[in-house]
Amino acid sequence: MAPPDVMTVMALKAAAAGAVALAFGGAPLGVLMIARRLSLMGDALSHGILPGVAVAFLVAGRDPVALTVGALTAGLIVAGLSSLLARTGKLPDDAAFAIFYLAALALGVLLLGRAGKQDELEALLFGSSEALDAGGLILAGAAASATLIALALFLRGVLGEAADPVFMRTLGARFGLAHLLLMLLLALNLVAGFRAFGALMTVALMTIPAAAARFWAKGYGGQAVCAVLLSAVSGLTGLGLAAFWTVEPGAVMTLCAAGLFGVSAIAGTNGGLLQTWLMRAHLRAHDIS
């Protein structure tokens, strides 16, 4: 992140708006990914967008539209092919994703390495706050809106597959599409966040708050609300600290999310360590009496 005398208030406001939009779009997806034991696939997909971004950068430079189109295209291709391969039943979801994302990552590294653009590779993976412009904000807001609308319309199928994917697939192909929808939404939100916060850090802001939310709520609705709040707080706090320390915000935002996860794991009212310890102490006291 640029020093405070260079980084304008407008840029900070743009980054804050982007972080909030990412919280609304990504955190509910993170809850679903954890419920389906697919949290690491978000990390896989974050690498999968790299070749599309690399090709766009080599063709059009830092043009934000070209980078967005390239990343979204690569993400959709990796998500679609991985989901189709997993639907054959020959490979589990994580293995299907690993094949495509490793190949995509290697291709992206090769393209940028051959062009002598190692700094660009670091920026794509870990973010650059200066990359979030008006177009990036529009994309972030559109991604969040599309995610919330899609979940409102198709949440039942997605949750059904999360609870018992084998049984739901026997009910018809339309339930198999729930997995593909989830992957497409994940790709869209990754693309919306990677330009400012980095692909890897965007995944962290999806999954860590979602994991922390499990210590505060039981059902999907409660966990999604908690995850959005935790993600937004992590993002805004991280942005403020990053501006003060004059560093890029992605890593600081992730560490803030990790800190909130630690607090949730200890003090959470839905199975937190403190609550569990108090319940066990109460039971022991009751048994002694």
Backbone torsions as a table, in degrees:
resi	resn	phi	psi	omega
1	MET	NA	144.5	-179.3
2	ALA	-68.4	153.8	177.1
3	PRO	-58.9	160.0	-176.6
4	PRO	-56.8	-33.3	-177.8
5	ASP	-75.8	-13.2	177.8
6	VAL	-103.4	-40.2	-179.3
7	MET	-72.7	114.8	-174.6
8	THR	-79.5	160.5	176.3
9	VAL	-61.7	-36.3	179.2
10	MET	-62.7	-40.0	178.8
11	ALA	-65.7	-39.4	177.2
12	LEU	-64.6	-40.7	177.8
13	LYS	-63.9	-39.8	178.2
14	ALA	-63.4	-43.6	178.8
15	ALA	-64.5	-39.3	178.5
16	ALA	-64.3	-43.1	177.8
17	ALA	-63.1	-39.5	177.3
18	GLY	-64.2	-39.5	179.0
19	ALA	-64.8	-40.6	178.8
20	VAL	-66.6	-42.4	177.8
21	ALA	-61.5	-41.1	177.4
22	LEU	-63.6	-35.9	178.2
23	ALA	-62.7	-44.9	-178.3
24	PHE	-69.4	-34.6	-178.7
25	GLY	-87.2	-41.0	-172.2
26	GLY	-87.3	-38.1	-175.0
27	ALA	-61.6	-44.8	176.4
28	PRO	-61.0	-33.5	175.6
29	LEU	-67.3	-37.9	178.3
30	GLY	-60.3	-38.6	177.6
31	VAL	-61.4	-42.9	178.9
32	LEU	-67.2	-40.1	180.0
33	MET	-62.6	-41.6	178.6
34	ILE	-67.7	-40.7	179.0
35	ALA	-61.2	-33.1	-179.3
36	ARG	-94.7	7.7	-179.8
37	ARG	56.8	42.5	-179.1
38	LEU	-121.4	20.7	-173.5
39	SER	-61.8	-34.4	179.8
40	LEU	-73.2	-16.2	178.7
41	MET	-71.8	-24.4	173.0
42	GLY	-63.7	-41.2	175.7
43	ASP	-63.3	-40.6	178.4
44	ALA	-61.4	-44.7	-178.4
45	LEU	-68.0	-30.1	178.2
46	SER	-63.5	-31.3	173.8
47	HIS	-77.8	-29.7	-175.6
48	GLY	-66.2	-23.9	-179.5
49	ILE	-79.4	-9.6	-172.7
50	LEU	-60.5	-45.7	-178.4
51	PRO	-63.1	-35.3	177.3
52	GLY	-63.6	-41.1	178.2
53	VAL	-67.6	-39.8	-179.6
54	ALA	-62.1	-45.8	179.2
55	VAL	-62.6	-44.4	179.8
56	ALA	-62.5	-40.1	-179.4
57	PHE	-66.9	-41.1	-179.5
58	LEU	-67.7	-28.7	-178.5
59	VAL	-86.7	-44.2	-171.0
60	ALA	-121.9	6.2	-179.9
61	GLY	71.7	-140.2	-176.5
62	ARG	-88.3	15.5	-179.9
63	ASP	-55.5	118.8	-173.7
64	PRO	-64.4	-34.3	179.3
65	VAL	-66.3	-44.8	179.6
66	ALA	-63.4	-42.3	179.1
67	LEU	-63.0	-41.2	180.0
68	THR	-65.6	-45.8	179.5
69	VAL	-62.7	-43.4	179.4
70	GLY	-62.8	-45.0	180.0
71	ALA	-65.3	-44.5	-179.1
72	LEU	-64.7	-40.7	178.9
73	THR	-61.8	-48.1	-180.0
74	ALA	-64.0	-41.9	179.9
75	GLY	-63.2	-42.6	179.5
76	LEU	-66.7	-37.8	178.8
77	ILE	-65.5	-46.8	179.9
78	VAL	-63.7	-44.7	179.8
79	ALA	-64.0	-44.3	-178.3
80	GLY	-66.2	-47.7	-179.2
81	LEU	-65.8	-40.0	179.0
82	SER	-64.1	-43.4	179.7
83	SER	-65.1	-41.1	178.6
84	LEU	-65.0	-39.9	178.5
85	LEU	-66.0	-39.6	178.5
86	ALA	-66.1	-30.5	-178.9
87	ARG	-67.9	-17.3	178.9
88	THR	-69.0	-20.7	-179.7
89	GLY	83.8	-3.2	-178.9
90	LYS	-82.1	-25.4	-179.1
91	LEU	-132.1	144.3	172.7
92	PRO	-69.3	164.7	-175.9
93	ASP	-57.6	-43.6	-175.5
94	ASP	-67.7	-35.5	178.6
95	ALA	-68.2	-40.9	178.4
96	ALA	-61.6	-41.9	178.7
97	PHE	-67.0	-40.2	-177.1
98	ALA	-59.5	-39.3	-178.8
99	ILE	-60.5	-49.8	-175.1
100	PHE	-75.3	-38.7	-175.9
101	TYR	-72.9	-34.4	177.1
102	LEU	-65.7	-41.6	177.6
103	ALA	-64.7	-42.0	180.0
104	ALA	-65.6	-42.3	178.7
105	LEU	-61.3	-46.1	179.6
106	ALA	-61.1	-40.6	179.7
107	LEU	-65.1	-43.6	178.9
108	GLY	-63.3	-44.3	178.1
109	VAL	-62.2	-41.2	180.0
110	LEU	-63.5	-44.6	-178.8
111	LEU	-62.8	-48.3	-178.7
112	LEU	-71.7	-33.7	178.0
113	GLY	-65.8	-42.5	178.8
114	ARG	-64.6	-30.7	-179.8
115	ALA	-87.0	-0.5	-179.5
116	GLY	69.0	36.1	-175.7
117	LYS	-116.2	50.6	-179.8
118	GLN	-64.5	-34.2	177.6
119	ASP	-63.5	-35.5	178.5
120	GLU	-67.1	-37.0	177.9
121	LEU	-60.9	-43.3	179.1
122	GLU	-64.1	-40.9	-179.3
123	ALA	-65.6	-38.0	-179.1
124	LEU	-67.8	-36.2	-177.1
125	LEU	-81.8	-34.0	-172.7
126	PHE	-116.3	-6.5	170.1
127	GLY	96.5	161.1	174.9
128	SER	-151.0	111.4	-173.1
129	SER	-60.5	-26.2	-179.3
130	GLU	-70.4	-12.3	-177.0
131	ALA	-81.8	-9.3	-176.4
132	LEU	-88.5	102.8	179.7
133	ASP	-109.8	-168.2	-179.3
134	ALA	-60.7	-40.5	178.1
135	GLY	-63.7	-37.7	177.4
136	GLY	-65.4	-37.6	178.0
137	LEU	-66.3	-40.7	178.0
138	ILE	-62.0	-42.6	179.0
139	LEU	-63.9	-42.7	179.4
140	ALA	-62.0	-44.2	177.9
141	GLY	-65.6	-39.0	178.3
142	ALA	-66.4	-39.5	178.8
143	ALA	-64.0	-43.1	178.9
144	ALA	-64.0	-43.5	-180.0
145	SER	-64.0	-46.0	179.5
146	ALA	-61.5	-38.6	180.0
147	THR	-65.3	-47.7	-178.3
148	LEU	-64.9	-39.4	178.6
149	ILE	-66.0	-44.7	-179.2
150	ALA	-63.9	-41.4	179.0
151	LEU	-66.5	-37.5	177.9
152	ALA	-63.5	-34.7	-177.5
153	LEU	-84.2	-35.2	-170.7
154	PHE	-122.8	17.2	-176.4
155	LEU	-61.6	-36.6	-176.9
156	ARG	-60.3	-45.5	179.6
157	GLY	-66.5	-39.7	-179.7
158	VAL	-66.4	-44.3	178.6
159	LEU	-66.7	-34.9	178.2
160	GLY	-63.0	-44.2	177.6
161	GLU	-66.7	-32.3	178.5
162	ALA	-67.1	-38.0	-177.9
163	ALA	-74.3	-44.7	-177.9
164	ASP	-152.5	81.7	-175.5
165	PRO	-63.4	-34.8	-178.9
166	VAL	-64.6	-46.1	-180.0
167	PHE	-66.2	-41.5	-176.8
168	MET	-66.5	-32.1	179.1
169	ARG	-68.4	-25.9	177.6
170	THR	-73.2	-14.1	-178.9
171	LEU	-85.1	-11.7	178.9
172	GLY	144.0	160.4	-176.1
173	ALA	-66.1	-24.0	-175.2
174	ARG	-64.1	-27.4	176.8
175	PHE	-75.1	-27.7	174.2
176	GLY	-65.9	-25.9	178.3
177	LEU	-70.0	-19.4	179.2
178	ALA	-62.0	-37.1	178.3
179	HIS	-65.3	-44.2	179.5
180	LEU	-63.2	-41.5	177.6
181	LEU	-59.3	-43.7	-179.9
182	LEU	-61.9	-41.4	179.6
183	MET	-67.5	-38.7	179.5
184	LEU	-66.5	-41.9	177.5
185	LEU	-64.9	-38.5	177.7
186	LEU	-62.5	-44.0	178.4
187	ALA	-61.6	-42.0	-179.0
188	LEU	-62.1	-43.4	-179.2
189	ASN	-71.8	-32.7	175.6
190	LEU	-63.6	-43.6	179.1
191	VAL	-64.0	-37.8	-179.1
192	ALA	-66.0	-29.0	-175.6
193	GLY	-102.1	-17.4	-169.5
194	PHE	-68.6	-31.0	-174.3
195	ARG	-65.3	-35.2	-178.0
196	ALA	-99.0	-39.8	-171.6
197	PHE	-109.7	-6.1	179.9
198	GLY	87.8	146.9	-177.1
199	ALA	-63.0	-44.6	-177.8
200	LEU	-68.2	-40.7	-178.6
201	MET	-70.3	-31.4	177.4
202	THR	-63.4	-41.6	177.3
203	VAL	-61.0	-41.8	-179.4
204	ALA	-61.3	-39.5	-179.3
205	LEU	-73.2	-13.3	172.6
206	MET	-85.1	-46.9	-168.0
207	THR	-89.4	-39.0	-176.4
208	ILE	-65.6	-48.1	175.7
209	PRO	-62.0	-34.4	178.0
210	ALA	-64.6	-39.1	176.9
211	ALA	-66.9	-40.1	179.1
212	ALA	-64.9	-33.9	-178.1
213	ALA	-63.2	-24.7	179.5
214	ARG	-65.4	-19.9	177.9
215	PHE	-87.1	-1.0	-179.4
216	TRP	-119.7	-23.6	-175.8
217	ALA	-144.6	158.1	-178.1
218	LYS	-100.8	-55.8	-176.2
219	GLY	-74.5	167.9	-178.1
220	TYR	-63.0	-43.4	-177.9
221	GLY	-58.8	-48.2	179.2
222	GLY	-63.8	-41.7	179.7
223	GLN	-66.3	-38.6	179.4
224	ALA	-63.8	-43.5	179.1
225	VAL	-63.1	-46.7	178.9
226	CYS	-61.6	-40.7	-179.0
227	ALA	-64.1	-40.8	177.9
228	VAL	-61.8	-45.9	-179.5
229	LEU	-63.0	-45.9	-179.0
230	LEU	-65.2	-39.3	178.7
231	SER	-66.4	-42.8	179.1
232	ALA	-63.8	-44.1	179.2
233	VAL	-63.3	-42.4	178.5
234	SER	-61.4	-44.3	-178.4
235	GLY	-64.6	-48.6	-177.2
236	LEU	-68.3	-40.7	177.7
237	THR	-64.8	-43.9	179.1
238	GLY	-62.2	-38.3	177.7
239	LEU	-63.3	-43.3	179.2
240	GLY	-63.4	-44.2	179.2
241	LEU	-67.2	-38.8	179.7
242	ALA	-64.7	-38.6	177.1
243	ALA	-65.4	-37.7	179.8
244	PHE	-68.9	-38.7	-178.2
245	TRP	-89.4	-5.2	-178.3
246	THR	55.9	52.4	175.2
247	VAL	-129.1	167.7	177.2
248	GLU	-67.6	142.7	-169.2
249	PRO	-78.1	-23.9	-171.4
250	GLY	-55.8	-49.2	-177.8
251	ALA	-67.3	-38.7	-179.4
252	VAL	-66.7	-40.9	177.7
253	MET	-61.8	-40.1	178.9
254	THR	-65.3	-41.6	178.5
255	LEU	-66.1	-35.4	175.0
256	CYS	-63.1	-42.1	177.3
257	ALA	-62.7	-40.5	178.1
258	ALA	-64.1	-38.8	177.5
259	GLY	-63.3	-42.8	176.8
260	LEU	-65.5	-33.4	175.2
261	PHE	-63.1	-42.5	178.2
262	GLY	-60.7	-43.5	177.7
263	VAL	-62.7	-42.2	-179.6
264	SER	-64.9	-42.2	-179.7
265	ALA	-63.7	-30.6	-179.4
266	ILE	-85.9	-47.8	-170.3
267	ALA	-105.5	0.0	-177.4
268	GLY	-59.3	145.6	-177.3
269	THR	-89.0	2.4	178.6
270	ASN	-122.3	66.9	177.8
271	GLY	92.4	18.8	175.4
272	GLY	-65.2	160.6	-176.0
273	LEU	-61.5	-40.6	-179.8
274	LEU	-65.9	-44.4	178.5
275	GLN	-62.4	-43.2	179.7
276	THR	-62.4	-42.2	179.7
277	TRP	-64.5	-41.6	179.5
278	LEU	-65.5	-39.6	178.7
279	MET	-65.2	-41.8	178.8
280	ARG	-66.9	-38.9	177.4
281	ALA	-64.1	-39.5	178.1
282	HIS	-64.6	-42.6	179.2
283	LEU	-64.9	-40.1	177.5
284	ARG	-64.3	-41.4	178.9
285	ALA	-64.8	-37.9	178.9
286	HIS	-66.8	-38.7	179.4
287	ASP	-67.4	-37.9	-179.8
288	ILE	-67.3	-40.3	-179.6
289	SER	-69.9	NA	NA
